[in-house]
Structure formats: C-alpha cells, structure tokens
C-alpha cells in the first residue's frame, strides 16, 4: 500500500475474503447439497436446517467476533475465523450422518459471522472519496466468483462425486480468505501511518457523535427496513419452483436464477455509484423501488419470459442490502466515530431473520397454494422499506 497511492491491496483483500466466503461457498452450496440429498437420502427440509443453524450462530456471535477483529490482532483473528469457516465445509467429504452437517454449520457460522462486517467496515475506514463505487466493485466479487465456479463445481460433482468436490470447495475458499484477510485486510489506515484515500491532508476529522444523539427508534426503523429487504434473497432459492408453477421449464427457472445473479453483480456496482452521486438515502429508495418493481413484473407478466428475466435482474439487487446498503446507511446515521457497533447489531438481526425466511417462503406457498401471497408480501416489504428510507433522508435533511 503506497503512502500516496490507491490502497489496492485492501480492495484485493476484500474481494478475496468475500469471493471465498460468499462466492465459493454460499453461492454454490445449493449444487453440492442437491448431490448430497440424492446420495445420502436426506430430506431437503432436514438438510436445509444447516442454513438455519449457520445463520443463527452467525447472528449470535457477530457482535463478539467483529469486536475481536477490530480490537485484537486482526491478522490472527482473520486466519482463525477463516479456518473455522472453511475447515468444516471441506470435512464434509467425511460426513455420513445428518448431525455431522448440523455440527459443521455451528462451527462455520461462528467463523463466517463477521466476514461481511469486517470487510465493509474496513473499506469505509480506508476510503473517504468514491467509497460507494469502490465498495460496490469489491463486493461484486462474491457474485462473479459464484457465477464462474458454479458450473465448474457441477462438472466436478458429475466427474468425481460430491465428496471430493466438497474438499475442493473448502480448500479453495480457505486459499482465498485466509491469505488475503490475514495479510492485507488491515482495519484502519492509521495502522500504516496513512489517512483514508481521498481525504484532504488538512481535513478536519469528523466530530464524534455519541449514540445518544440518535434516537433509539431510528435503529428500530433501520432494522425493519434492512432485515426485511435483506431476507428477500432467500426467494432466489425458490425461483426455479416459481418458474415451474407458471408453466415454464426447469431450464427457464435456471435462466431466471442466472438473471438474479446478474442483478447481484451489477446491483452492487450501480448502488455504489448511486450512493456516491445521490447520497445513501436516495440510493436506498431507488434500490427498494427496483426490488418492488421486480415483484410487480413477476405478478403481472407470468407468461412473458423477458419481463420475468427483467424482474430477476431487478430482484438481484436484494443481495446489495446487507453487504452494501447496511454499512453505508449506518455510517450516514451514526457517523464514523460511532457507527461500527450498529453495523454489527444490524448484521446480527439480518442473519437472524435470514435463518428463518428460507423456509417461510415455501411454507407460505404450500399454505396458500400459489405464489401470489408471497409476491404481495415481498412487494409490501419493499414499499415499507422505501418509505422508511425516505423518512430517514428527510430527517437528515438529505
């Protein structure tokens, strides 16, 4: 990291950590688990408890692990967390009972808990200018990695089986997370005798703001808006079933899922640019509006596949909520000096809600006999979030 140059190593480290943690494992895990279900005879619902346990443990431990990362020896902490996250996944090649996966989810959930918080907060600390665009480019690595490796892992499963592929996935994630995170993910530029990129030398530091300067109900409103829209990413798992219910083929369902991944990648970059150009509140309103438009297209044009694909792209923006919007919104509300604990708390709420939303959508579909109730609920969630973001912006005078 050159003293007066762009801190490219921090950006590369962020891409490596999220590319391994989310792109290699989370965004491709469905392919592996489908093969596990076929081979081991598990019920899909039983194995899906893995995700519930992982996100619950992550929610319960994120406050502790993020504080550990920022106050202790961050290199050792990231190496330890990366190992705890990836090793149980690689060890799936040895599992034979369902409880093995449950135990692995508990250990991996602890390791995964602060990956997103540590990366997004570190990027905020290092960049004073173009913060949104830089974060969007770095965070899009998870979508790119997942999109590129998903077909590779599928072929590996066909050629070698799911057990060697699980070992490969875990090893590759480890090689991306641990070296990059341990050596280059330095939490604050002051540790290197530097200042945030884009900050003028004579710029005065932001006056500290205590948590008491922001009413408690603001946190509650942020929690409602962010957790609700972030949980919508679980609907991505249902897109193939949704397409089949409309009379489309499985290939069409896969294409719809690919469209959502395009929205995942492009949405983070576009949202980052919008934050830089319009401010976080207006950008958040646009994101909520785009997501609401996706569910309008899903409900209004079930027989017109191009409209469904457009809806899939817009829907993919939901992946930007927890990774991009949450830390930027917290920074705008609570300020650089005091926002970090709120990022951890909001991330914990997001993980807790995500732990249960994955099963809520299919259960609602089963109970109502269709997807209309799910689509209406998701649309209403986006509208409520947009109104909250608008109120927060008005309160801040922006």
Buried (B, 14 or more C-beta within 10 A) or exposed (E): BEEEEBBEBBBBBBBBBBBBBBBBBBBBBEBBBBBBBEEBEBEEEEBBBBBBBBBBBBBBBBBEBBBBBBEEEBBEBBBBBBBBBBBBBBBBBEBEEBEBBBBBBBBBBBBBBBBBBBBBBBBBBBBBEBBBBBBBBBBBBBBBBBBEBBEBBBEBBEEEEBBEBBBBBBBBBBBBBBBBBBBBBBBBBEEEEBBBBBBEEEEEEEEEBEEEEBEEEBBEBBBBBBBBBBBBBBBBBBBBBBBEBBEBEEEBBEBBBBBBBBBBBBBBBBBBBBBBEBBBBBBBBBBBBBBBBBBBBBBEBBEEBEBBBBBBBBBBBBBBBBBBBBBBBBBBBBBBEBBBBBBBBBBBBBBBBBBBBBBBBBEBBEEEEEBEBBBEBBBEBBBBBBBBBBBBBEBEEE
